[in-house]
Amino acid sequence: FGTALVPEGMLKLKGNNMKNDSRPLDPTCDCMVCKKYTRAYLHHLITKEPSAALLVTYHNIRHMMNLSRRLHESILDGSFPKFVNDFLRCHYPKG
């Protein structure tokens, strides 16, 4: 509860470092949560309102849909190994 999926991995919204973060969950995401709410606002909701999980879930589903679409496209166009390499490099930059 309170974890958003982002290109770099998982974003813990309950952490105090989110308290004043005015960025969207994921600036590359086209979902209504990322367009409308900041990390700070979602942090506030997550720590006060259990129903805030709906917003994070909405974003996480959209994130997974986009990831699946990109994965599928990489298989079709023959760039799957590059996709996997880029995905892992983004999620685990330190190796």
N, C-alpha and C positions, 0 to 999 in steps of 0.2 A: 504494500500500500504506500503510495507516495513516490513511486519511481517511474520516471518517464524514459522512454526509449529515444535515443538521439543517435546521429551518425557516429559519434565517438564512443557509444556504449550506453550506460545507464546514468540517468541524472536523478540524484536523491533530492527530492523537493523539500523534505523535512529539515535539511541541514541549514544552519544559521547563515551559511554563505549565500543562500538564496533570498534572504530577507530583503535585500535592497537591489536585487538584480533586475534591471528593467528590460532585459532582453526577452524575446519569445523563447519557448522551450527549444525550438529548432528553427533558426531563421530560413532554412531551406524547405520547410514543411508548408504545405498549402492548406492544412486543416483549419477549421474555424477557431480552434483553441489557440493555435500559434498566431493567428491573425489578430485575435481579440484580447488575449490575456498575457501578462508578463509572468516571468518566473517568480517575482516577488509576490504578486497577487495570488498565484497558485500556491505558493508556500504558505501564505496567510490562510487560504481556504483549507488546505490539507491539514494544517495544525488545529483548525477550529471546526470544520464541517466534514463529516464522513462522506457526504454526498459529493464532495469535490472529486472523489475517485472517478466519478462518471466522466468528468472533463479529461482527466489523465488517461482513462481507458479509451475515450474517443480518439485522442491523439495517438496512443499506442497502436490502436487498430489501423489508423491511417498510415502510420510509420511502417507497420508490417505489410500493408497492402503495397506501398511504394517500393519497399525492399523486394517483395515477391515479384512485382512487375519488372524491376530492373534485373533481377536474377533471371527471370524468364527471357527477357530480351537478350541478355548476355549469352544464354544457351543458344538462342536462335541465330545470333550473328557471329557465333564462334569465339566470343571473347570471355567465356566463362572463367578460364584460369586467371585472366587479368582481373576480373570482377572479384574473385576470391582473394587474390593477392591484395588488391586495393582495400577490400573490406577488412581483412585482417590487419593491414597496416594502419588503418584508421582506428580500429578498436584496440589494438595493442601497439601503440607507437614505440614503446620501449623494447619491443622484441618479444 
